[in-house]
Amino acid sequence: MRKALLVLLTAALVAMFSGCCSYTISKEGGHDTIYIQNVGWKLLCCLPIASGDPEYPNEEVSVWFCDSVLLEVNMMILDNAMTKHGYKSLKNLTSHRTDETAFPILLKRYTYQTSAELIK
């Protein structure tokens, strides 16, 4: 019973603290927009634990002990998504980074978000 509980707790912690990389394309109101989000976790506000794997967006794959939560990574995901879905240009590009402290000083969750209007 203890082993099963330990395995379940470990799986929950890994899922909770893993990073992810995703994008969504919305086609509403006559405008196609993309929203990209890349999430990561740091220990002691400086040591990367996990972040999203930009090679596999939307697949909930993480890279461990690596920091991929960067503007350059979001731009790479944007370029790949535009090519994959047949978009030629974009406008109104915005990006911002947010940081949240999960446990004071110990754990920090950080996110880079990018959005733009896509043009075919």
LINDAFEN-V593876 format. One record per backbone hydrogen bond with DSSP energy under -1.0 kcal/mol. CO is the residue of the C=O (numbers start at 1). NH is the residue of the N-H. Records with the same first field share a line. If there is no record, write none. Layout:
BEGIN
CO: NH ; NH
END
This chain:
BEGIN
1: 5
2: 6
3: 7
4: 8
5: 9
6: 10
7: 11
8: 12
9: 13
10: 14
11: 15
12: 16
13: 17
20: 39
21: 58
22: 37
24: 35
26: 33
28: 31
31: 28
32: 118
33: 26
34: 116
35: 24
36: 114
37: 22
38: 112
39: 52
40: 110
41: 49
42: 108
43: 46 ; 47
47: 43
49: 65
50: 41
51: 63
53: 56
56: 59
61: 53
63: 51
68: 70
70: 74
71: 75
72: 76
73: 77
74: 78
75: 79
76: 80
77: 81
78: 82
79: 83
80: 84
81: 85
82: 87
89: 119
91: 117
94: 115
96: 113
98: 111
100: 109
103: 107
104: 106
106: 44
107: 102
108: 42
109: 100
110: 40
111: 98
112: 38
113: 96
114: 36
115: 94
116: 34
117: 91
119: 88 ; 89
END
